[in-house]
Amino acid sequence: QVQIVESGGGWVQAGGSLRLSCTASRNIFPINTMGWYRQAPGKQRELVAGITTDGRTNYPDSVKGRFTISRDNAKNAVYLQMNSLRFEDTAVYYCNARGYIAGLEAWGQGTLVTVSS
């Protein structure tokens, strides 16, 4: 069974930092892109950061300059370093892995990040 497991969420004061980690199981499909998404209460899930196999990254303006995504292909792992956290960053953060075939993807169970103002 394909599994994606996240860790590293928690509570932090505004201005603080957290690092999220995500690992996909060995039997997962060949991974193309990995990314982090988040969903705040009452809002749609949104992309936070994405990274390709060769290390190209993309971020929305809301986190650019504060968040950094990195990846270890050998470990099927992806990380998200979050600095200068804001109250509005509070959300459940989900790890996502996508294969080379359209529609092939897997999600983690989510990890809660709470930023107090």
C-alpha positions in Angstrom: 0.0 0.0 0.0 1.3 3.4 -1.0 1.8 5.6 2.0 2.8 9.2 2.4 3.7 10.3 5.9 4.1 13.9 7.1 5.6 15.2 10.3 6.8 18.4 11.9 3.6 20.3 12.4 2.8 22.0 15.6 2.2 25.3 17.4 4.5 28.3 17.0 4.3 32.0 17.7 4.1 34.5 14.8 7.6 35.1 13.5 8.8 31.7 14.3 9.8 28.7 12.2 8.8 25.1 11.6 10.1 22.4 9.3 7.8 19.8 7.8 9.0 16.5 6.5 7.3 14.0 4.2 8.3 10.5 3.1 6.7 8.3 0.5 6.8 4.6 0.8 9.2 2.6 -1.4 6.5 1.0 -3.4 5.1 4.2 -4.6 4.9 4.9 -8.4 7.8 6.8 -10.0 7.5 10.3 -8.6 7.7 13.4 -10.8 6.8 16.3 -8.7 6.3 16.6 -4.9 4.7 19.4 -3.1 3.1 20.9 -0.1 -0.5 22.1 0.0 -2.5 23.6 2.8 -6.1 24.0 3.8 -7.4 26.5 6.3 -10.9 26.2 7.8 -13.5 27.3 5.3 -11.0 27.7 2.5 -10.0 25.6 -0.5 -6.8 23.6 -0.5 -4.0 25.6 -2.1 -0.4 25.0 -3.3 2.3 26.1 -0.9 5.4 24.9 -2.7 6.3 22.4 -5.4 9.5 20.8 -6.6 10.4 18.7 -9.6 12.8 15.8 -9.7 15.5 18.1 -11.0 15.0 20.6 -8.3 12.9 23.3 -9.9 10.6 25.0 -7.4 7.6 27.2 -7.4 5.8 29.1 -4.7 2.8 31.4 -4.5 3.5 35.0 -3.7 2.0 34.5 -0.2 5.0 32.4 0.9 7.7 33.4 -1.5 10.8 34.4 0.5 9.6 32.8 3.7 9.2 29.1 2.8 11.7 26.8 1.2 11.0 23.4 -0.3 13.7 20.8 -0.7 13.8 17.2 -1.8 15.8 14.0 -1.4 15.0 11.8 -4.3 16.9 8.8 -2.9 14.7 8.8 0.1 11.4 9.8 -1.6 11.4 12.7 0.8 10.4 16.3 0.6 10.8 19.0 3.2 9.3 22.4 3.8 11.2 25.0 5.9 8.8 27.7 7.0 10.2 30.9 8.4 8.6 34.2 9.5 5.4 32.4 10.1 2.2 34.4 10.2 -1.2 33.8 11.7 -2.6 33.3 8.2 -0.3 30.4 7.7 -2.4 28.4 10.1 -3.7 25.4 8.3 -3.5 21.6 7.8 -0.5 21.0 5.5 -0.6 18.1 3.1 2.2 16.4 1.2 1.5 15.4 -2.4 3.4 13.2 -4.8 2.6 13.0 -8.5 3.7 10.5 -11.0 4.6 10.9 -14.7 1.2 9.6 -15.7 -1.6 12.1 -15.6 -3.9 11.5 -12.6 -1.4 9.4 -10.7 -0.9 11.0 -7.3 -0.9 10.3 -3.6 -1.6 12.5 -0.6 -0.5 12.4 3.0 -2.9 12.5 5.9 -2.0 16.1 6.8 -0.2 17.8 9.6 -1.6 20.8 11.5 0.4 24.0 11.7 -1.0 26.6 14.2 0.5 30.1 14.3 -0.5 32.3 17.2 -0.6 36.0 16.7 
